[in-house]
Amino acid sequence: MKVFVVFLAILVLNVSFLCYWSDMDQYALMQKELKALAEECASGAALFCDKEAYSSGMLSIDEVAAEAYLTFLLEKAQTRGPFGRNGTIAARMEIFDDAKGYEGSEACGISGNSPAVMVELTFEGQDLFRLPFACITTLQRTATYQWEGGLTSSLE
């Protein structure tokens, strides 16, 4: 009987370990996917230059096009990958450029006076771990992209 009890204890311990290991792999995958999505959102949104402001000599990001791009990527992510079936993704985007100013850009890790976009993605859903001692329902990743160099003249 002692052998059976020890075997059962080892079995329960190993099953718990395998369950936690599987959940941890899923958690790492979701972190990686959320990071890639945040970087794709920030880099893509930073590419939308406001042509009207640029013609007047200002470096500015087109906020409407950047928001539309962010919305498109989030809708696409909700339908595929590990996010759609487990919860929802919310986004916060801050744009720093010549038109909106650079106040608060230092808090986001942005240096200088070059246009930049900061995107913060927050995933909220069901508990990612099946075991009771680990409870994570929210993941958050931030990505920042900044234009470097600015406007320079070829006559200098």
N, C-alpha and C positions, 0 to 999 in steps of 0.2 A: 504494500500500500504506500510505503514511503517513496518508492521509486515512481509510482504513478503520480503522486502529488508534486514531486520535484519536476517530473516531465511536464505536467500541466502548467506549473509556474513558468518554466522555461518557454513553453509554447505561447502562453499569453504574453510574456515579455517580448518574444520575437515578433509576434503578430502586431503588437503595439509599435515596436520599432519600425517594422515595414510600413505600417500605416502612416506614421509620422514622416518617414523618409519620402513616401509618395506625395504626401501633402506639401512637404518642403520643396520638392521638385516643382510642383504646380505653382507654389508661391514664387519661386525663383524665376520661372517662366513668365509669370504675370508681371513681375518687376521688370524683367528685360523687355517685354513687349510694351509696357507702359513707358519705359525710358525711350525706346525707339520711336514710339508714337509722339511723345513730347518733343523730341528732337526734330522729327519730321514736320510737326506743326510749327515750331518756332522758325526753322530754317526756311520753310515754304512761305510763311507769312512775312518774313523779313525781305523776301524778294519782290514784293509788290510795291514798286516805287510810284509815288504820286507824281504823275507827269506834269500836272499844272504847277505844283509847288517847285518841281525841278526846273521848270522853264523860268522861274523867277529867282533861281539860285539857291533854293533851300533843299536840303536832303530830308525827304519826308516819306513815310510809309502810308500807302492807301489803306486806311482802316477798314473800309467797307469790304474791299477785296480780301483782306487778311482775315476778317471775321467769316466771310463766306468760305474761304479755304479751310479754316479751322472747323467750321460746322460740317463741311463735306467729309473731312478726315474722321471726325468723331462718329458720324453716322456710318461710315464705312467700317470703322473699328467695332461698332456695336453689332454689326451683322456677321462678322467673322471673328475668328480667334477666340481666346479664352474669356473675353469680356462680356459678350452678348448674353450668354446663358447664366452668368453669375451675378450681374449687377449693372450699374450704370456708371458712365464717365462724365464728370463735369469739368469744365475748363475755365480758366481765368487767364486773360491775355492783357499784358501791359505793353504799350508802345512808347518808346522814347525816341524823339526825333526833333528836328529844328522847329517844326510847327507846334508840337505839344510841349516841348521843353524836356529837360533832363532832371527835373526834381525827383529825388528818390531813386535815381538809377544806381547810386553807390550801394544801396541795400540789396540790389539784385546782382551785384558783382560786375557792373558795367563801368568801365573806365573811359574817360575822355568824352568828347562831344560828337560821337558817331551814332547814327541811328541804330536802334536795337529793339528786339522783340523778346519779351519774357513770357513763356507759356507755362502755366502750372496746371497739371492734370490731377484730378482726384477721382479714384475709383472707390465706389461704395457698393457693397453687396453682402452676400451671405458670408458666414464664417468660413475662412479658407482652410481651417484645420478641423479634422473630425474628432480629435482627442480633446478632452475637457480642459487640459491645463494650458492650451495655446488657443487664443482667440484673437484673430485679426480680421477685421471687416473693412478696413480702409487702407488703400495704398495711395501714395502721393509722390509724384515726380515733377521736377522743374527743369526746363531747358531754356537757355538764353543764347540768342544769336545776335551778333553785332557787326555792322559794316565797318570795315577798317579802311583808313586812308582818307576818306572824304573827297571833296571836290578839289582837284588840282588843275592848274593850267598847264598846257603844253608849251607855253611861251616863257616859262620861268627859266 
